[in-house]
Amino acid sequence: MEENAPLKLIEKCHAPEFGMLYALNKEISEEDFEKIKPYMQHFSPASFDDVMKISGDPHGWMCTRENAPKVEEALEITETLEKMDNDRQVQREAFDKERVKKEEAQMELEKVFFSADRPKQKLSNLLKAAQTVYDPTNSFRDNNHYGGGHLFIIMKKSIWYVMNNGREENNWNMNNIEIEEAGGAIGFKIPYDEHIHDLIKIVSDENEYSGETYKEPEIGGNGGSCGI
């Protein structure tokens, strides 16, 4: 723990008879320790009923959650357990809200693209002509070599949703997108629409395709792309 980190209580150990126990994240002066000593207890494995039920480090000075506010008040700790709990709750709510937003955007995109035209095209040509290419969670970069992943390709007058369909177990007869050294992909094309573009930014976190493909190091044999 960095010396300049704010003083606070951190989770140290959990036992059925005490619940969560907390310790300070760094050393304090003897004078300050005397202020909190009435609310702390020096623990060792022998302090617990069943050492096998302990999780964490059962050694050292710790306090219960009940006594934590007294320790924090005595040491004038501002980064309190209650504040950290509230911050985590806010983060969870923000995460849940963002997750729902992405799910709704993805559902709308699927409704639009899965009923769209599927003209034949080469992926290399689409990438050359694209203004922006989004690769959600780097799915295409990391899985293209194995016949997976998907891309959103933004053109000046159109938008393509390309789903790699090159795994050996996939039905390649459905493919209308040619991918070099791979089984191919299914591509859906719609006219450019700013709202759809905004939805794509949401589901992809605006992560752009790097143009790279992850490949595992070859161990014997000649390697090669899955689906050839």
Phi and psi restraints in degrees (value plus and minus 20) as a CYANA .aco file:
   2 GLU   PHI     -88.4   -48.4
   2 GLU   PSI     123.2   163.2
   3 GLU   PHI     -85.4   -45.4
   3 GLU   PSI     -50.8   -10.8
   4 ASN   PHI    -108.2   -68.2
   4 ASN   PSI     -16.1    23.9
   5 ALA   PHI     -88.7   -48.7
   5 ALA   PSI     126.0   166.0
   6 PRO   PHI     -82.8   -42.8
   6 PRO   PSI     121.0   161.0
   7 LEU   PHI     -87.7   -47.7
   7 LEU   PSI     112.7   152.7
   8 LYS   PHI    -182.2  -142.2
   8 LYS   PSI     147.3   187.3
   9 LEU   PHI    -110.3   -70.3
   9 LEU   PSI     121.1   161.1
  10 ILE   PHI    -149.0  -109.0
  10 ILE   PSI     134.6   174.6
  11 GLU   PHI     -85.1   -45.1
  11 GLU   PSI     109.3   149.3
  12 LYS   PHI    -139.6   -99.6
  12 LYS   PSI     -58.0   -18.0
  13 CYS   PHI    -180.2  -140.2
  13 CYS   PSI     128.9   168.9
  14 HIS   PHI    -150.5  -110.5
  14 HIS   PSI     113.1   153.1
  15 ALA   PHI    -161.2  -121.2
  15 ALA   PSI     124.5   164.5
  16 PRO   PHI     -73.9   -33.9
  16 PRO   PSI     -59.7   -19.7
  17 GLU   PHI     -99.7   -59.7
  17 GLU   PSI     -34.3     5.7
  18 PHE   PHI    -138.3   -98.3
  18 PHE   PSI     -41.4    -1.4
  19 GLY   PHI      59.3    99.3
  19 GLY   PSI    -172.2  -132.2
  20 MET   PHI     -96.0   -56.0
  20 MET   PSI     116.6   156.6
  21 LEU   PHI    -133.7   -93.7
  21 LEU   PSI     125.4   165.4
  22 TYR   PHI    -143.0  -103.0
  22 TYR   PSI     125.4   165.4
  23 ALA   PHI    -148.1  -108.1
  23 ALA   PSI     140.1   180.1
  24 LEU   PHI     -92.7   -52.7
  24 LEU   PSI     128.5   168.5
  25 ASN   PHI    -101.8   -61.8
  25 ASN   PSI     -25.8    14.2
  26 LYS   PHI    -180.0  -140.0
  26 LYS   PSI     149.3   189.3
  27 GLU   PHI     -88.6   -48.6
  27 GLU   PSI     128.6   168.6
  28 ILE   PHI    -147.9  -107.9
  28 ILE   PSI     149.8   189.8
  29 SER   PHI     -91.9   -51.9
  29 SER   PSI     139.7   179.7
  30 GLU   PHI     -81.3   -41.3
  30 GLU   PSI     -56.3   -16.3
  31 GLU   PHI     -82.0   -42.0
  31 GLU   PSI     -65.1   -25.1
  32 ASP   PHI     -88.5   -48.5
  32 ASP   PSI     -56.0   -16.0
  33 PHE   PHI     -83.5   -43.5
  33 PHE   PSI     -55.6   -15.6
  34 GLU   PHI     -81.9   -41.9
  34 GLU   PSI     -48.6    -8.6
  35 LYS   PHI     -88.5   -48.5
  35 LYS   PSI     -52.0   -12.0
  36 ILE   PHI    -126.6   -86.6
  36 ILE   PSI     -27.5    12.5
  37 LYS   PHI     -75.6   -35.6
  37 LYS   PSI     -56.5   -16.5
  38 PRO   PHI     -82.5   -42.5
  38 PRO   PSI     -40.9    -0.9
  39 TYR   PHI    -123.2   -83.2
  39 TYR   PSI     -20.1    19.9
  40 MET   PHI    -132.2   -92.2
  40 MET   PSI     142.6   182.6
  41 GLN   PHI    -160.7  -120.7
  41 GLN   PSI     119.4   159.4
  42 HIS   PHI    -106.8   -66.8
  42 HIS   PSI      96.0   136.0
  43 PHE   PHI    -123.5   -83.5
  43 PHE   PSI     133.4   173.4
  44 SER   PHI    -166.0  -126.0
  44 SER   PSI     148.4   188.4
  45 PRO   PHI     -73.2   -33.2
  45 PRO   PSI     -50.3   -10.3
  46 ALA   PHI     -89.8   -49.8
  46 ALA   PSI     -32.6     7.4
  47 SER   PHI     -96.7   -56.7
  47 SER   PSI     -30.5     9.5
  48 PHE   PHI    -130.7   -90.7
  48 PHE   PSI     132.0   172.0
  49 ASP   PHI     -85.3   -45.3
  49 ASP   PSI     -63.2   -23.2
  50 ASP   PHI    -159.2  -119.2
  50 ASP   PSI      84.8   124.8
  51 VAL   PHI     -82.3   -42.3
  51 VAL   PSI     -44.4    -4.4
  52 MET   PHI     -90.8   -50.8
  52 MET   PSI     -37.2     2.8
  53 LYS   PHI    -117.1   -77.1
  53 LYS   PSI     -14.6    25.4
  54 ILE   PHI    -107.0   -67.0
  54 ILE   PSI     117.4   157.4
  55 SER   PHI    -140.7  -100.7
  55 SER   PSI     121.1   161.1
  56 GLY   PHI      76.4   116.4
  56 GLY   PSI    -184.2  -144.2
  57 ASP   PHI    -118.3   -78.3
  57 ASP   PSI      91.9   131.9
  58 PRO   PHI    -107.5   -67.5
  58 PRO   PSI       2.7    42.7
  59 HIS   PHI    -133.8   -93.8
  59 HIS   PSI     123.0   163.0
  60 GLY   PHI      84.8   124.8
  60 GLY   PSI    -198.7  -158.7
  61 TRP   PHI     -98.2   -58.2
  61 TRP   PSI     106.0   146.0
  62 MET   PHI    -163.8  -123.8
  62 MET   PSI     142.3   182.3
  63 CYS   PHI    -149.9  -109.9
  63 CYS   PSI     139.6   179.6
  64 THR   PHI    -100.5   -60.5
  64 THR   PSI     148.2   188.2
  65 ARG   PHI     -83.4   -43.4
  65 ARG   PSI     -53.3   -13.3
  66 GLU   PHI     -82.5   -42.5
  66 GLU   PSI     -58.3   -18.3
  67 ASN   PHI    -110.0   -70.0
  67 ASN   PSI     -27.9    12.1
  68 ALA   PHI     -76.5   -36.5
  68 ALA   PSI     -66.4   -26.4
  69 PRO   PHI     -80.1   -40.1
  69 PRO   PSI     -52.5   -12.5
  70 LYS   PHI     -87.6   -47.6
  70 LYS   PSI     -60.5   -20.5
  71 VAL   PHI     -84.7   -44.7
  71 VAL   PSI     -65.1   -25.1
  72 GLU   PHI     -84.2   -44.2
  72 GLU   PSI     -59.4   -19.4
  73 GLU   PHI     -87.6   -47.6
  73 GLU   PSI     -61.9   -21.9
  74 ALA   PHI     -84.0   -44.0
  74 ALA   PSI     -54.6   -14.6
  75 LEU   PHI    -119.2   -79.2
  75 LEU   PSI     -16.1    23.9
  76 GLU   PHI      35.3    75.3
  76 GLU   PSI      24.2    64.2
  77 ILE   PHI     -97.4   -57.4
  77 ILE   PSI     107.3   147.3
  78 THR   PHI    -113.9   -73.9
  78 THR   PSI     -48.9    -8.9
  79 GLU   PHI    -107.9   -67.9
  79 GLU   PSI      52.1    92.1
  80 THR   PHI     -98.9   -58.9
  80 THR   PSI     143.8   183.8
  81 LEU   PHI     -82.0   -42.0
  81 LEU   PSI     -58.3   -18.3
  82 GLU   PHI     -84.0   -44.0
  82 GLU   PSI     -62.9   -22.9
  83 LYS   PHI     -83.4   -43.4
  83 LYS   PSI     -62.5   -22.5
  84 MET   PHI     -85.5   -45.5
  84 MET   PSI     -57.3   -17.3
  85 ASP   PHI     -83.0   -43.0
  85 ASP   PSI     -62.7   -22.7
  86 ASN   PHI     -85.0   -45.0
  86 ASN   PSI     -61.0   -21.0
  87 ASP   PHI     -82.9   -42.9
  87 ASP   PSI     -61.9   -21.9
  88 ARG   PHI     -85.2   -45.2
  88 ARG   PSI     -57.0   -17.0
  89 GLN   PHI     -84.5   -44.5
  89 GLN   PSI     -62.0   -22.0
  90 VAL   PHI     -82.1   -42.1
  90 VAL   PSI     -61.7   -21.7
  91 GLN   PHI     -84.7   -44.7
  91 GLN   PSI     -61.1   -21.1
  92 ARG   PHI     -83.1   -43.1
  92 ARG   PSI     -62.7   -22.7
  93 GLU   PHI     -85.0   -45.0
  93 GLU   PSI     -60.1   -20.1
  94 ALA   PHI     -85.5   -45.5
  94 ALA   PSI     -60.7   -20.7
  95 PHE   PHI     -83.4   -43.4
  95 PHE   PSI     -65.0   -25.0
  96 ASP   PHI     -82.9   -42.9
  96 ASP   PSI     -60.2   -20.2
  97 LYS   PHI     -84.4   -44.4
  97 LYS   PSI     -62.4   -22.4
  98 GLU   PHI     -87.0   -47.0
  98 GLU   PSI     -58.4   -18.4
  99 ARG   PHI     -83.2   -43.2
  99 ARG   PSI     -65.4   -25.4
 100 VAL   PHI     -82.8   -42.8
 100 VAL   PSI     -60.3   -20.3
 101 LYS   PHI     -80.9   -40.9
 101 LYS   PSI     -62.3   -22.3
 102 LYS   PHI     -88.0   -48.0
 102 LYS   PSI     -61.8   -21.8
 103 GLU   PHI     -82.4   -42.4
 103 GLU   PSI     -62.5   -22.5
 104 GLU   PHI     -86.0   -46.0
 104 GLU   PSI     -60.5   -20.5
 105 ALA   PHI     -84.4   -44.4
 105 ALA   PSI     -62.5   -22.5
 106 GLN   PHI     -83.6   -43.6
 106 GLN   PSI     -61.0   -21.0
 107 MET   PHI     -83.3   -43.3
 107 MET   PSI     -60.8   -20.8
 108 GLU   PHI     -86.5   -46.5
 108 GLU   PSI     -60.3   -20.3
 109 LEU   PHI     -84.0   -44.0
 109 LEU   PSI     -63.2   -23.2
 110 GLU   PHI     -82.6   -42.6
 110 GLU   PSI     -59.4   -19.4
 111 LYS   PHI     -82.1   -42.1
 111 LYS   PSI     -59.0   -19.0
 112 VAL   PHI     -93.7   -53.7
 112 VAL   PSI     -70.0   -30.0
 113 PHE   PHI     -95.1   -55.1
 113 PHE   PSI     -57.0   -17.0
 114 PHE   PHI     -91.2   -51.2
 114 PHE   PSI     -27.3    12.7
 115 SER   PHI    -131.8   -91.8
 115 SER   PSI      -7.0    33.0
 116 ALA   PHI    -111.0   -71.0
 116 ALA   PSI     151.6   191.6
 117 ASP   PHI     -88.7   -48.7
 117 ASP   PSI     135.1   175.1
 118 ARG   PHI    -151.8  -111.8
 118 ARG   PSI      48.1    88.1
 119 PRO   PHI     -90.4   -50.4
 119 PRO   PSI     134.3   174.3
 120 LYS   PHI     -93.9   -53.9
 120 LYS   PSI     123.8   163.8
 121 GLN   PHI    -185.7  -145.7
 121 GLN   PSI     141.0   181.0
 122 LYS   PHI    -117.4   -77.4
 122 LYS   PSI     114.4   154.4
 123 LEU   PHI     -80.3   -40.3
 123 LEU   PSI     -58.6   -18.6
 124 SER   PHI     -80.1   -40.1
 124 SER   PSI     -57.2   -17.2
 125 ASN   PHI     -89.8   -49.8
 125 ASN   PSI     -59.4   -19.4
 126 LEU   PHI     -82.8   -42.8
 126 LEU   PSI     -64.4   -24.4
 127 LEU   PHI     -84.8   -44.8
 127 LEU   PSI     -56.3   -16.3
 128 LYS   PHI     -86.4   -46.4
 128 LYS   PSI     -57.6   -17.6
 129 ALA   PHI    -109.0   -69.0
 129 ALA   PSI     -28.9    11.1
 130 ALA   PHI     -89.5   -49.5
 130 ALA   PSI     127.0   167.0
 131 GLN   PHI    -105.9   -65.9
 131 GLN   PSI     -61.0   -21.0
 132 THR   PHI    -167.3  -127.3
 132 THR   PSI     122.5   162.5
 133 VAL   PHI    -146.9  -106.9
 133 VAL   PSI     101.0   141.0
 134 TYR   PHI    -120.8   -80.8
 134 TYR   PSI     116.2   156.2
 135 ASP   PHI    -146.1  -106.1
 135 ASP   PSI      65.7   105.7
 136 PRO   PHI     -75.1   -35.1
 136 PRO   PSI     107.2   147.2
 137 THR   PHI      33.1    73.1
 137 THR   PSI       5.5    45.5
 138 ASN   PHI      35.8    75.8
 138 ASN   PSI      12.8    52.8
 139 SER   PHI     -84.7   -44.7
 139 SER   PSI     -57.7   -17.7
 140 PHE   PHI     -96.7   -56.7
 140 PHE   PSI     -63.5   -23.5
 141 ARG   PHI     -76.2   -36.2
 141 ARG   PSI     -63.5   -23.5
 142 ASP   PHI    -106.0   -66.0
 142 ASP   PSI     -39.7     0.3
 143 ASN   PHI    -141.5  -101.5
 143 ASN   PSI     -25.3    14.7
 144 ASN   PHI     -78.6   -38.6
 144 ASN   PSI     -60.0   -20.0
 145 HIS   PHI     -79.8   -39.8
 145 HIS   PSI     -45.4    -5.4
 146 TYR   PHI    -125.6   -85.6
 146 TYR   PSI     -10.3    29.7
 147 GLY   PHI      66.0   106.0
 147 GLY   PSI      -1.6    38.4
 148 GLY   PHI    -144.3  -104.3
 148 GLY   PSI    -197.6  -157.6
 149 GLY   PHI      77.2   117.2
 149 GLY   PSI     144.7   184.7
 150 HIS   PHI    -167.8  -127.8
 150 HIS   PSI     137.6   177.6
 151 LEU   PHI    -155.1  -115.1
 151 LEU   PSI     131.8   171.8
 152 PHE   PHI    -132.5   -92.5
 152 PHE   PSI      99.9   139.9
 153 ILE   PHI    -131.8   -91.8
 153 ILE   PSI      96.8   136.8
 154 ILE   PHI    -116.6   -76.6
 154 ILE   PSI      95.9   135.9
 155 MET   PHI    -124.1   -84.1
 155 MET   PSI     155.4   195.4
 156 LYS   PHI     -86.6   -46.6
 156 LYS   PSI     -58.7   -18.7
 157 LYS   PHI    -138.8   -98.8
 157 LYS   PSI     -18.2    21.8
 158 SER   PHI    -172.3  -132.3
 158 SER   PSI     146.1   186.1
 159 ILE   PHI    -152.1  -112.1
 159 ILE   PSI     114.0   154.0
 160 TRP   PHI    -133.8   -93.8
 160 TRP   PSI     119.9   159.9
 161 TYR   PHI    -133.8   -93.8
 161 TYR   PSI      93.1   133.1
 162 VAL   PHI    -130.8   -90.8
 162 VAL   PSI     100.5   140.5
 163 MET   PHI    -130.8   -90.8
 163 MET   PSI      93.2   133.2
 164 ASN   PHI     -79.2   -39.2
 164 ASN   PSI     113.7   153.7
 165 ASN   PHI    -155.8  -115.8
 165 ASN   PSI      25.9    65.9
 166 GLY   PHI    -128.5   -88.5
 166 GLY   PSI     -10.2    29.8
 167 ARG   PHI     -92.1   -52.1
 167 ARG   PSI     133.7   173.7
 168 GLU   PHI     -79.0   -39.0
 168 GLU   PSI     -52.3   -12.3
 169 GLU   PHI    -104.2   -64.2
 169 GLU   PSI     -25.5    14.5
 170 ASN   PHI     -97.2   -57.2
 170 ASN   PSI     137.9   177.9
 171 ASN   PHI    -107.8   -67.8
 171 ASN   PSI      81.4   121.4
 172 TRP   PHI     -91.6   -51.6
 172 TRP   PSI     -35.7     4.3
 173 ASN   PHI     -84.4   -44.4
 173 ASN   PSI     -38.3     1.7
 174 MET   PHI    -102.0   -62.0
 174 MET   PSI     -32.3     7.7
 175 ASN   PHI     -94.6   -54.6
 175 ASN   PSI     114.4   154.4
 176 ASN   PHI    -141.0  -101.0
 176 ASN   PSI     -21.2    18.8
 177 ILE   PHI    -131.8   -91.8
 177 ILE   PSI     102.3   142.3
 178 GLU   PHI    -106.6   -66.6
 178 GLU   PSI     108.7   148.7
 179 ILE   PHI    -140.9  -100.9
 179 ILE   PSI     106.2   146.2
 180 GLU   PHI     -79.8   -39.8
 180 GLU   PSI     115.6   155.6
 181 GLU   PHI      38.3    78.3
 181 GLU   PSI      12.7    52.7
 182 ALA   PHI    -172.2  -132.2
 182 ALA   PSI     148.9   188.9
 183 GLY   PHI     -90.9   -50.9
 183 GLY   PSI     -42.9    -2.9
 184 GLY   PHI      96.3   136.3
 184 GLY   PSI    -195.7  -155.7
 185 ALA   PHI    -166.5  -126.5
 185 ALA   PSI     146.1   186.1
 186 ILE   PHI    -122.5   -82.5
 186 ILE   PSI     105.0   145.0
 187 GLY   PHI    -141.8  -101.8
 187 GLY   PSI     113.9   153.9
 188 PHE   PHI    -134.5   -94.5
 188 PHE   PSI     114.9   154.9
 189 LYS   PHI    -141.5  -101.5
 189 LYS   PSI     112.4   152.4
 190 ILE   PHI    -152.4  -112.4
 190 ILE   PSI     138.9   178.9
 191 PRO   PHI     -82.7   -42.7
 191 PRO   PSI     131.5   171.5
 192 TYR   PHI     -79.8   -39.8
 192 TYR   PSI     115.1   155.1
 193 ASP   PHI    -161.8  -121.8
 193 ASP   PSI     104.9   144.9
 194 GLU   PHI     -83.6   -43.6
 194 GLU   PSI     -56.7   -16.7
 195 HIS   PHI     -84.5   -44.5
 195 HIS   PSI     -63.1   -23.1
 196 ILE   PHI     -83.5   -43.5
 196 ILE   PSI     -59.9   -19.9
 197 HIS   PHI     -79.9   -39.9
 197 HIS   PSI     -61.8   -21.8
 198 ASP   PHI     -84.6   -44.6
 198 ASP   PSI     -59.6   -19.6
 199 LEU   PHI     -83.4   -43.4
 199 LEU   PSI     -59.7   -19.7
 200 ILE   PHI     -84.0   -44.0
 200 ILE   PSI     -58.5   -18.5
 201 LYS   PHI     -81.6   -41.6
 201 LYS   PSI     -56.3   -16.3
 202 ILE   PHI     -87.4   -47.4
 202 ILE   PSI     -70.9   -30.9
 203 VAL   PHI     -91.9   -51.9
 203 VAL   PSI     -43.2    -3.2
 204 SER   PHI    -120.5   -80.5
 204 SER   PSI     -23.3    16.7
 205 ASP   PHI      34.7    74.7
 205 ASP   PSI       6.8    46.8
 206 GLU   PHI      37.1    77.1
 206 GLU   PSI       9.5    49.5
 207 ASN   PHI    -101.3   -61.3
 207 ASN   PSI      99.6   139.6
 208 GLU   PHI    -111.0   -71.0
 208 GLU   PSI     127.6   167.6
 209 TYR   PHI     -89.0   -49.0
 209 TYR   PSI     109.4   149.4
 210 SER   PHI    -100.7   -60.7
 210 SER   PSI     -36.6     3.4
 211 GLY   PHI      68.6   108.6
 211 GLY   PSI     -25.0    15.0
 212 GLU   PHI    -115.1   -75.1
 212 GLU   PSI     139.6   179.6
 213 THR   PHI    -149.3  -109.3
 213 THR   PSI     106.5   146.5
 214 TYR   PHI     -94.2   -54.2
 214 TYR   PSI     114.2   154.2
 215 LYS   PHI    -153.6  -113.6
 215 LYS   PSI     114.1   154.1
 216 GLU   PHI     -89.5   -49.5
 216 GLU   PSI     126.1   166.1
 217 PRO   PHI     -77.5   -37.5
 217 PRO   PSI     116.9   156.9
 218 GLU   PHI     -93.1   -53.1
 218 GLU   PSI     112.5   152.5
 219 ILE   PHI    -140.6  -100.6
 219 ILE   PSI      69.9   109.9
 220 GLY   PHI      53.3    93.3
 220 GLY   PSI     145.8   185.8
 221 GLY   PHI      49.6    89.6
 221 GLY   PSI    -193.0  -153.0
 222 ASN   PHI    -124.7   -84.7
 222 ASN   PSI     -17.4    22.6
 223 GLY   PHI      49.0    89.0
 223 GLY   PSI    -157.2  -117.2
 224 GLY   PHI      86.8   126.8
 224 GLY   PSI     136.5   176.5
 225 SER   PHI    -101.3   -61.3
 225 SER   PSI     122.3   162.3
 226 CYS   PHI     -83.4   -43.4
 226 CYS   PSI     114.3   154.3
 227 GLY   PHI      79.9   119.9
 227 GLY   PSI     -12.3    27.7
